[in-house]
Amino acid sequence: MATAEQRTGDRARYAQLLEHAGRTTVALRAAPGAADVRLWGSGVLIAPGWVLTCAHVLAASDGRRRETGPDGVFGVAFGGRVEPARLVYDLSRPAPEAGPGAARADLALVRLLDPEADHPCAWLSDQPATLLEDAYIFRGHDRSGGADVPDVPGGHDRPDGDERPAAGKRVLRESAVRGPAGAPGPSAAVDPFIAVRFGARDARGLQFGSDVRVSPGASGGPLIDCDRGEVVGIVKGRHQQDHVGLAVPVTALRGLGPEHLVAGAEGLGPEPYHALMGLHDRWHWTGQDLARAGGPTWFDAQHAVMAGRGRLWGVQERLQALDLLARLPAPRDPLLVEAAVDEALERGERPGAWSLRTWRDGHGALYQGSDPYTELRAFVHYLRIVAQRTADEVRDVPGEEAAAVREGTARLAEFVQAKAVVLQPQDRRRIGPVRRRPRSVLVEFEPLFYDENGHELYNWSVSEGYGRGQWLRVDVQESAGGVPFEEAREQVLRGLGGRLLRADGDAGPGARVRLEVAVPEGRWHTAAGRWEVAASTRRTARRRPVGPGRAVVLRDQGRREEVDPAWLRRWQGMTAASALTALRIPPTGAGARPGGSAETIWRLLETAEDGALPALCRTVADGFGRDAVGVALDTGFPAGLWPARGHGEERECDAGCEEFHRGVRELLQGSGGLVRLPELVRQLRAKAAEEGSHWARDLILLYDDPEDPLPPLFPDRPQVSPG
């Protein structure tokens, strides 16, 4: 708590901050050119083209809407001019389907109709206000014609005359404003602002008191916490007999949703709060561009206020961090924000004291009054969590939008890395590994050599995959001699059920990670979808087939690290193809003789269209089928379909083969693309498990993504950690 002497000294540094606050405070009134120029109330410019005010300011004394021009146009006065504007969001009127218990906030968002209108913006706090020591409220100013009149009652506003500040109250009479191109405009008078003597938050909002009654017309104006240099509330009303007022905390704006959009207005999309605060934060960061000509900014004023406090996470760090967060998409679930805050603050999961909607809100929740070093560590850890989890959301998503998000998370990660260098080594290690969401579990069988009985021997490993070649080896069996394949498989299956369940838990509620099985040539008939694994983590858990419950794909163990150009080119062509088509091998009517069909298969695969996917009904364990899969891999094919128990060369195709190829054609016709194929095959396996005799009961899907290559063969090589 600051002493009286400290507060007196601080006030000398508030002048620049209060001047900025005066420039961003506006007056709401009738449309430009209207005869009635009486003041309705105040508002504050918070983002390019957007004004935040109280919803009741836009209502007349009888509760009806104010008299406006065509299409609801009214005026917003600031900087010596009046701009046309329209109400866009009304938070005091939730959608009817929200129910009577829905939260209502006396807030409204107004949009300026001129997209080129140039104006400054105030800074909205990202944290809740509690006790106010040095604070001021501002009232809109309009000297373009006529006298100001009291605002209309709202909440517990009471009109009591157009009171002007008594002696001793601070007054800013002249402020430089910017014209449309940023050049100095005409000088405009700024209405009085009133010093707040005390302030505290309760269930109704922010209660505050002053030495004089709040001036009429202040409703909708900003409440500035000078100790933090932020707008923390929007003035709602005043008591009639005393000098106590009420403000709506700006954190109430977190309740903004699409349901608050006024009929006929153009809004900010499905996540209006995230979009609005993104505009706010990006505007302030852009305003700090050192190459841009202009006067001092709001953040220059904050620097002056907060200088000498010894903060390691200061105004500049916050400004850049919130700009980077603003360029990321909104979190898919607000609970992710709570979880990230809990993890950064090293506390157990628990509901926050206030709702957190966006990554920006989570940033504000980290101010815990800790020592500067602990505070810095929390911010660095939190931003790293956000960067990683946002990147996880789009790691496999195609298109330019997802690529832009990945680029944004990379910039945020670079920023975090730069800020983490001042942390102690043990803290850098502690914040390093962020618990990531695995997308797959990889089982890999590595062939060694043959034993004296002619059996090929293997080592094996299990890894968690995070996409784009990032793997973490979690289990391994390596020995000088290795074990036969069947024994290696049984060793894997003993712990695979629990490993998959743990990965599901890390991936999120309801998730089922993909099982990928990498085998060498000669093992392409491995029916991993029919493997039976433990259904729970109980010691005596029952075993169930893995294929019906999760996607299971086969990978070629011979493809590793270095990506063949033909493989990548074919993958890109197949993922971009508008439809997939079955490429029957061998084609109908082709001879089954190996010598006579080999060249035919090479030509068939080399000249296949982008959407072609090889389908074989013969066994791929040996003979023709094994050679055909090898040719498909050599010509770059990343995907293919065949049964684990295909027929050999001793017989020709029969009715069962025709059923298989017909089923594959039908599967691919409705697939919607290559990336959906693993899940569609899983659904088909589930259907086959129910029917018993279904043609797809032992269907194998080769799905080998060159953009997510297998990990290095030898565990002593560096691997990419999940952090």
C-alpha positions, 0 to 999 in steps of 0.5 A, a space after each residue: 500500500 502506497 503511503 500518502 507521500 508516495 501518492 502525492 509524488 506519483 500524481 506529478 507523473 499522472 499528467 500524461 496518462 490523464 491527458 491520454 484518457 481525456 483524448 479517448 473519452 467521447 460524448 454520445 449525442 444525436 446524429 451529426 447535423 441534428 438540431 438537438 445537441 444535448 449530451 446523452 452520456 459518455 464513452 471511451 474509444 477502445 479499439 479502431 472504430 469501437 466505443 465502449 459505453 453503458 447500455 443505459 446511456 442509449 436509452 431515454 428516461 422512459 426506457 425507450 431507445 434514443 431518437 436516432 437518425 436513419 438506421 439507428 445512426 447517432 453521434 460520437 463527439 471527440 477531438 472537436 468533431 462528431 462522427 456518425 455511429 451505430 449500436 452494434 452490441 448490447 450486453 444488457 440484453 442477452 438472447 432470449 434462449 439464454 434464459 432469465 438467469 443469464 448474466 447481464 452487464 450494463 455495457 454496449 459497444 458502438 461502432 463508428 461508421 467511418 472506417 477511416 476515422 483516426 483516433 486514439 484508443 484507451 488501454 483496457 485492463 486485462 486483470 480485475 480491479 480490487 482496491 483503487 488508491 489513485 483513480 479518476 473518472 472522465 466525462 465526455 466533452 462536446 463543444 461543437 454547439 449547444 450546452 451540455 445537459 445532464 445524462 438520463 438516469 440509469 442504474 442508480 444514476 440521478 440527475 442533479 444539475 450540470 455540476 462543474 468541479 469544485 475548487 481543487 479538482 483537476 481540470 484539463 482544458 486543452 488537449 492536442 488531437 490528431 486529424 485523419 492523417 495523424 497530423 495535429 488537429 484543432 484544439 478541443 476542450 476536455 471536460 473535467 475529470 474527477 479524482 476518486 477518493 476510494 474505490 473497491 469491488 463488491 458484488 454490484 461492481 466497482 464502488 467509488 467515492 469522490 469529494 464532489 458528486 459525479 458530474 451528470 453525463 459521466 455515465 459510460 465514461 472510463 474509470 482510470 486506475 492511475 497506479 496501473 495506468 489502465 481503464 478498469 471500469 465504465 461509470 454506471 451511475 451515482 447516488 443522488 445525495 452523496 458522492 458515491 458512484 458505481 462502475 461496471 468492471 471492464 472484465 464484464 466485457 468478457 461476457 460479450 458473445 454473438 447473442 448480444 449482436 443487435 439485429 441488422 448490425 455487422 458484428 465481429 464474428 463468432 468470437 467477438 470478445 476475442 476479436 475486439 481485444 485483438 484489435 485493441 492489443 494490436 493497435 497499441 503494439 503498432 502505436 509503439 513502432 519506433 519508426 512511426 512518427 507521432 507523439 507520446 503513447 499511452 504506454 509511454 505514460 504507463 512507463 512514467 507511472 511505473 518507473 522504478 518499481 523493479 518489475 521484470 515483467 513490465 509494460 513493454 513485455 506485457 505489450 508485446 506478449 498481448 500483441 502476440 497472443 492477439 494474433 492467435 485464434 481464440 482457445 477452443 474451450 475457456 477451460 484451457 485458459 484456466 488449466 494453463 494458468 493453474 499450471 503456470 502458477 503451479 497450483 492444483 486445478 480449481 475454478 478461478 475467482 473470475 471467468 477467463 475467456 481468452 489467452 489475454 485474460 489468462 495473462 491478467 490472472 498471473 498478477 499475484 503480487 509475487 516477487 518480480 522473479 516469480 512473476 516473470 517465471 509465471 508469465 514465461 511458463 504461461 506463454 510457453 504453454 499457450 504457444 505449444 497447445 495452440 500449435 498442437 491444435 493446428 499441427 495437422 490442419 492444411 491450408 494457409 490459415 493453419 500455416 499462419 497460426 503455426 507461424 504465430 505460435 513460432 513467434 510467440 515461442 521465440 519471444 518466450 525463449 528470449 525472455 527465459 534467458 534471465 531465469 535460473 537454470 533450474 527454472 528454465 528446465 522446469 518450464 521447459 517440458 510442457 505437457 503436450 497433447 500426443 496425436 499418436 502412439 508408434 510401435 516400431 519393429 526393428 529387424 536385426 538378423 536371422 538366428 540359426 533356425 532361420 527366424 528373423 530377430 527384432 528389437 522394438 520401441 514405443 514412442 509418443 508422436 506430436 506431429 511433424 517428426 516430433 517423437 518421444 520414445 517412452 519404451 524400448 526393448 534392445 538387446 544384442 540378439 533380439 527376439 522373434 517377431 511373435 515374441 516382440 509383439 507379445 512384449 509390446 502388447 503387455 503394456 500397450 493398452 495402458 500406454 494408449 489410455 495414458 496418451 488418450 488422457 493427455 490428448 484431452 477429454 474423449 480423445 483416442 490417439 492413433 496407433 501407428 505400427 512400423 514394420 519392415 518388408 515381409 511384415 506388411 501383412 501385420 494385422 495390428 487392428 486385430 491386436 488385443 490390448 488391456 481395456 483399462 489400467 486394472 491389473 486384471 483388465 480384459 483384453 479387447 481388439 484395438 482396431 474398432 475403437 481407434 484408428 490403426 495404420 501401418 507404416 513402412 519401417 524402411 522410410 525414415 528421416 530423409 524424405 524421398 521427393 517422390 514420396 512427398 510429391 505423391 503425398 501432396 498430390 493425394 492430400 490435394 486431390 478432390 477425390 480418391 479412387 481405388 487403383 486395383 493391383 493387378 488390374 482386371 485381366 492382367 496376368 498373374 505371372 510375376 515375370 509378365 506383370 512386373 513391368 505392367 505394375 511399374 507403369 500403372 503406378 508411375 502414371 497413376 493420377 494424384 487421387 489413385 490409391 493402390 488396393 490389393 486382394 492378394 497376400 503381401 507377405 510374399 510373392 506378387 503382393 509383396 513385390 507390388 507393395 514394394 513398387 508402390 513404395 518406390 514410386 512414392 505412394 504413401 497409402 494403400 489398402 489390402 487384407 491381412 489374409 489375401 490369397 496367394 498366387 496358387 489361385 485366381 481372384 474369386 467372388 471374395 476378391 470382387 467383394 473386397 474391391 467393391 467395398 474399397 471403391 465405396 469406401 473411397 467414394 465417400 472418404 472426403 480425402 486422404 486425411 480422413 481415411 484412418 478414421 473411416 477405416 476404423 469405422 469400417 473395422 467396427 462394423 466388421 467386428 459386429 458382423 463377424 463375416 464382413 470383408 473388412 475384418 482384417 483390413 490393413 491401411 498403409 498410411 505413411 505421412 512424409 511430413 511426419 517421418 519416423 524418429 531416428 533409428 538409434 536412441 542415442 541420437 538427439 530426439 525432439 522433445 515434446 516441450 
